[in-house]
Amino acid sequence: MAMSKQARHLYEFGPFSIDATERLLLRDGEVVPLTPKAFDLLLVLVENRCHLVEKDQLIRTLWPDTFVEEANLTNNVSLLRKALAVDDEHQYIKTVPRRGYRFVAEVKAVEGTTQMVVDGLNPTTLTLEQISTSSRPSVATNQKTGRRKTSLFLLVAIMGALALAYASYHLWPKPAVPQPPIRSIAVLPFKPLAADRRDESFELGMADSLILKLSDLGQVAVRPLSAVRQYTGLEQDAVAAGRELRVEAVLDGSIQQDGDRVRVKVRLLRVRDGATLWIYQCDEYCHDIFAAQDAISTKVAGALAMELTGREREMLAKRYTASAPAYQAYVRGRYFWSKRTYASLQQAIEYFNEAIAMDPHYALAYAGLADTYNTLGGLGFLPQKEASPRAREMATKALELDDKLAEAHGSLACTLVDYYWNWPEGEKHLQRAIALNPSHAHAHELYSEYLSYVGRNEEAIAEAERAQALDPASSSSVWRLGVSYNFAGQYDRALEQFRKALDLNPNFHPAHFDLGLVYKEQGRYEEALAELRQARVSGRNDALAVMGYIYAVSGRRREALQVLDELNELAKREHVTAFQRAYIYAGLDDKERAFEWLEKAYTDREWYLLLLKKERGFERLRSDPRFRDLQRRVGLSL
């Protein structure tokens, strides 16, 4: 059995020590887990301590002969900082902006130990004094020589036993520790490979397309685009985002476009330990964005050990258009639709129509138009008698082209409920949307809204909870659960949800609006007015109407009439609903004018009439036969 000597590289700083030979980081003798790349990074920084190490140098050292973007380095620095965190005063790695990193701790290189290597194994470490003593020539008596031979025999035996133990533990095969299956994933917005060439709509669109493909499988919970939209920062830590989104894996990618060609790099990370499960890379410009999406989604399914059915394989390979320019127009339409302002919704219509002009069979583009018209009507930017029939036409066309499109079923259900008051058909399409895509959080939100309207409050809360489970970090899903509590009269729980939504996004105006409604129900008028003013900043006329109602019922008649005058002036420039004016007249106890405007709202088929069953603002009208007749015509008397 041959033996050789091997130097052992040890470093110490603070409570930490590094064994470079064994590739271990220890803190007070306890092993600190690190990914291989993070350990390599630590070693490079420690060995160049107190010196600036340029980013390019680190990337070339850690990823030789491999193209990676700077975000890989940033992610590993973040992981390393977390592993070395002791308290706020100890920061071992300093960032030199736009250049690189410097390890600033005092490091002690430990000398004076030599490792005895036996046939390539890793046995005991002996001191230099012990090794030199054992090699001195014998000058003692035969008795002493015999004792020395016996000691040497015991030493060799011990060394052999240690070598055998090492081989048993390190070299002989051990059963693999099974990893728990991954059941939830987030596809983060793609980043640009070159920071000065951002195209945020295209980067979000790439994520949205992969979310759609993976959601169709139904085997994992996929966070919707609304949940991941906030993670567009160039320095975003993918693993940290995964923890915030409460998923087990994240898909993090970079993309660069040049005409109809793209350059793509994607990695799948396990959130629990930051381990890389899979990498896809197209270093040369790919001529087919759809082929890249197919490859990524198929490889991700494989990395997650999904056993796909024939239908699921078909869904992964499904392409909603063969036209790259039409696809580009569609993703830009979705980008502007998500902003929810009047101007952005007009831009969304232009882009969706552009996509349809290039591909008249593009079902997703028709569904996008349906969503846009529903939003224009729902926010009061257009009269519903103009917006809703157009939304129904577009959603119906989308389903004629593809009846398995969950988005189109949700769009059609929205207009059937809000404008046509066709409850059975609306519920059928909502249930169909959820069956086609159980991970479609927005479909669960829409179904919760419908169930609240018809008074099925416990079911509404359950659907809102499902939506929140699918999209836990979204202010929208948190807010929707609050709305279901509000309809059920559980005001304290509703307040809790609305406040949580505002913690996530202080500018989320629906939460301000509904927080004002709950305060109004509780008679906390000044607090209600403060929240409604916040909602009014976004341009919501319905917030102004509720303010007018509060003035009316709290004895501030002059201010209530001023709000009515303001709404009448606004009506000369933009759409103001009849329901809003009826609401203020109800607060003023002017029943005749209240019913006059309610009838106008019925003629215009305004969705606000769906609130008649719940809204306490009409308490003074409920005993009037005209009110009960109106409820019957809307379909809320069931």
Sequence and secondary structure as in RCSB ss.txt:
>XXXX:A:sequence
MAMSKQARHLYEFGPFSIDATERLLLRDGEVVPLTPKAFDLLLVLVENRCHLVEKDQLIRTLWPDTFVEEANLTN
NVSLLRKALAVDDEHQYIKTVPRRGYRFVAEVKAVEGTTQMVVDGLNPTTLTLEQISTSSRPSVATNQKTGRRKT
SLFLLVAIMGALALAYASYHLWPKPAVPQPPIRSIAVLPFKPLAADRRDESFELGMADSLILKLSDLGQVAVRPL
SAVRQYTGLEQDAVAAGRELRVEAVLDGSIQQDGDRVRVKVRLLRVRDGATLWIYQCDEYCHDIFAAQDAISTKV
AGALAMELTGREREMLAKRYTASAPAYQAYVRGRYFWSKRTYASLQQAIEYFNEAIAMDPHYALAYAGLADTYNT
LGGLGFLPQKEASPRAREMATKALELDDKLAEAHGSLACTLVDYYWNWPEGEKHLQRAIALNPSHAHAHELYSEY
LSYVGRNEEAIAEAERAQALDPASSSSVWRLGVSYNFAGQYDRALEQFRKALDLNPNFHPAHFDLGLVYKEQGRY
EEALAELRQARVSGRNDALAVMGYIYAVSGRRREALQVLDELNELAKREHVTAFQRAYIYAGLDDKERAFEWLEK
AYTDREWYLLLLKKERGFERLRSDPRFRDLQRRVGLSL
>XXXX:A:secstr
  EEEEE  EEEETTEEEETTTTEEEETTEE    HHHHHHHHHHHHTTTS EEHHHHHHHHSTT    HHHHHH
HHHHHHHHT   TT   EEEETTTEEEE S  EEE SEEEEEETT    EEEHHHHHHHTS   S HHHHHHHHH
HHHHHHHHHHHHHHHHIIIIIS           EEEE   EESSGGG  HHHHHHHHHHHHHHHHTT SSEE  H
HHHTT   TT  HHHHHHHHT SEEEEEEEEEETTEEEEEEEEEETTT  EEEEEEEEEEES HHHHHHHHHHHH
HHHTT    HHHHHHHH  S S HHHHHHHHHHHHHHTT SHHHHHHHHHHHHHHHHH TT HHHHHHHHHHHHH
HHHTTSS HHHHHHHHHHHHHHHHHH TT HHHHHHHHHHHHHTS  HHHHHHHHHHHHHH TT HHHHHHHHHH
HHHTT HHHHHHHHHHHHHHSTT HHHHHHHHHHHHHTT HHHHHHHHHHHHHH TT HHHHHHHHHHHHHTT H
HHHHHHHHHHHTTT HHHHHHHHHHHHHTT HHHHHHHHHHHHHHTTTS   HHHHHHHHHHTT HHHHHHHHHH
HHHTT GGGGGTTT GGGGGGTTSHHHHHHHHHHT   
